[in-house]
Amino acid sequence: MKQLLSKLFIGLVLVLCFSACKKDEDENATVALEGSWKISKYDGQTLQSPAYGTFIATSTSSTQGNSNLVLSFNGTTTSKETASFVVSDNNTKVTFTKTDGNYTVLSGGGTWTINVVNSSSLKMTSQYGLVLEMTK
């Protein structure tokens, strides 16, 4: 009986040691909208050549990061916006703060709702009704 109790005690100590060494998951987590996206629709209009748009988001933590938006509606005039962002409400809301560029699409959109996000699609709607649809 003593031998069984000692083995149980050793097992319990090992379990506690391994659980104490668990890596912090938040440290390496990324936000759902991270990636390099091609904007396929801007405010309901399909962007066809020569028009184009890109959105690149990188994480700095599990709830925030930086983004770059590039849009051209004629293939020559390019508008850009660099912004930091914070996601909230379980990756369903995002707020952008402009840090550079000549455009204010993201930062001017108030709080955006992330309608769809998966490995190949991202759809966001600004609080003013502007819809961006993107693919990877």
C-alpha positions, 0 to 999 in steps of 0.5 A: 500500500505504501508503495502504491501511495508513493507512486501516486504521489510521484505521478501527481508531482510530475503532472503538476510540474508539466502543467506548470511548464505549459507555454503561454498560448497568448504569446504566439497567438495571431489574430484571425484576419492576419495574412495577405488578402486581395480585395475582391469587392469594395462597397459591393463593386467587384474590383476588376483590372485595372482596379485592384486592392490589397490588405495585409495584416500582421499580428503583434499579439493575439488581439492587435497588429498592423495593417496596410491597405492599398487601393487603385480604382483605375490602375494608376492612382494608388491610395494607401493607408497604414494602420494599427488595429485592435480586435475584440469580441472574439475576433468579431470587431476590429478598430483601426487607427491610422498611422500613415498614408493618404487614405482613411478607409479603415480608420474612418470606418469606425468599428468594423464587424468581421462577418466572415473570416476563414483560411481563404475569405475575409469580409468586413463591414464598417459601422457606416456600411462600407463592405470589403470582401477579400480572398487569399 
